[in-house]
Amino acid sequence: MKKSLDIFKAFYAGLFCWSMFSIGTVFASDLAVDSTADMTHGAGASVDLNTHHDEGGGGLPQLDASTFPSQVFWLAVSFAILYMIFSKKSLPEISGVIENRHQHIQADLESAEKLKEEASAAQHAYETSLAEARNNSAKILHDMYDHMASRAEKKTNAFRDKTEKNILDLETRLHQAKEIAMEDMNTIAAEVAREAARKIVGIHPDLEQAKTVVRALNDSTAKAA
């Protein structure tokens, strides 16, 4: 902002100098013309012709060394007046506009920085929440897997125990049924043998004795097998 203000001041100072030099040149030219007219007044036609000839060939009035003091005087006066006018009104207004613009830009930059910080904080919070959600979901899945695995293992063990018990019970019942069947077969075989002995040999053996003989025969047959 100060650099811009210095540029404006330099620009206006140059403009003042140029304006003052132009105004001083005009005043000096008028004074030179008036003094020349006074000096040649009443001199006659020949003097007038020489004066017009001198004015036509003398060059630019502002380059005449005799008018330099008046040019410098009016340049200083004009510069002082214009500088006072611009320093009291134009330059403060320009400075105020530049200052307001600078404050507005600074406020915008601060607002942008604040929004950037808020966005960064929001992004950090989002990433933190996302990481926590991932960790929680992974923990939930792990706990669910452990729970399901535990339940499956318990059910598998219960099913195996129940199956083994059922198989054992079935084997027991089969063994019992086999023993009952063998006992019935021994009884039938003993009755057949006793009836055969009674009809063929004519003796009447006891049923228990006949069963004992049949059991002995079955045992010997099983051992031989």
MORA-V976398 format. One record per pair of residues at least 24 apart in sequence whose C-alpha atoms are under 7 Angstrom apart, sorted by the first residue. I is the first residue (numbers start at 1). J is the second residue. D is the distance in whole Angstrom. If there is no record, write none. Layout:
BEGIN
[[I,J,D] [I,J,D]]
END
This chain:
BEGIN
[[1,98,6] [1,99,7] [1,102,7] [5,95,7] [16,79,6] [16,82,7] [17,79,7] [20,75,5] [20,78,5] [20,79,6] [21,75,6] [24,71,5] [24,74,5] [24,75,5] [25,62,5] [25,71,6] [28,62,7] [28,67,6] [28,70,6] [28,71,6] [29,61,5] [29,62,7] [186,211,6] [186,214,6] [186,215,7] [187,211,6] [189,214,7] [190,214,6]]
END
